[in-house]
Amino acid sequence: MSLALALIVLFALTVITIHTISYAVWNWRNNKSGALQVFLICLVTIALPTYVYFFRT
């Protein structure tokens, strides 16, 4: 995968993550444990592809 394609994929994942985090912040008022789980899923969504891209063998 080229660097340009990797940056586009990471940008798309970042936009999706930001949108989902805004949902978690909204959900925090009603369901704190659910909001925390959504936030953790967002972190994994951005961290796993980044890890795979930069540390693949």
C-alpha positions as CSV (number, residue, x, y, z in Angstrom):
1,M,0.0,0.0,0.0
2,S,1.4,3.4,-0.9
3,L,1.8,6.2,1.5
4,A,-0.8,8.3,-0.1
5,L,-3.4,5.5,0.1
6,A,-2.5,4.9,3.7
7,L,-3.0,8.5,4.6
8,I,-6.3,8.6,2.9
9,V,-7.4,5.5,4.8
10,L,-6.2,6.9,8.1
11,F,-8.0,10.2,7.4
12,A,-11.2,8.4,6.7
13,L,-10.9,6.3,9.9
14,T,-10.2,9.5,11.8
15,V,-13.3,11.2,10.5
16,I,-15.4,8.2,11.4
17,T,-13.9,8.0,14.8
18,I,-14.5,11.7,15.5
19,H,-18.1,11.3,14.5
20,T,-18.5,8.2,16.7
21,I,-16.8,10.0,19.6
22,S,-19.3,12.8,19.3
23,Y,-22.1,10.1,19.7
24,A,-20.3,8.8,22.8
25,V,-20.1,12.3,24.3
26,W,-23.9,12.7,23.7
27,N,-24.6,9.3,25.1
28,W,-22.5,10.1,28.3
29,R,-25.5,11.9,29.8
30,N,-27.8,8.8,29.7
31,N,-25.5,5.8,29.7
32,K,-22.0,6.2,31.0
33,S,-20.9,2.6,30.6
34,G,-22.2,2.5,27.1
35,A,-20.5,5.7,26.2
36,L,-17.2,4.4,27.6
37,Q,-17.5,1.2,25.5
38,V,-18.2,3.3,22.4
39,F,-15.1,5.4,23.1
40,L,-12.9,2.3,23.6
41,I,-14.2,0.9,20.3
42,C,-13.2,4.2,18.6
43,L,-9.7,4.0,20.0
44,V,-9.3,0.4,18.7
45,T,-10.8,1.5,15.3
46,I,-8.0,4.0,14.8
47,A,-5.2,2.2,16.6
48,L,-5.4,-1.2,15.0
49,P,-5.1,-0.1,11.3
50,T,-2.3,2.3,12.3
51,Y,-0.4,-0.5,14.1
52,V,-0.9,-2.9,11.2
53,Y,0.3,-0.3,8.6
54,F,3.4,0.9,10.5
55,F,4.6,-2.3,12.2
56,R,3.8,-5.0,9.6
57,T,6.6,-7.4,8.7
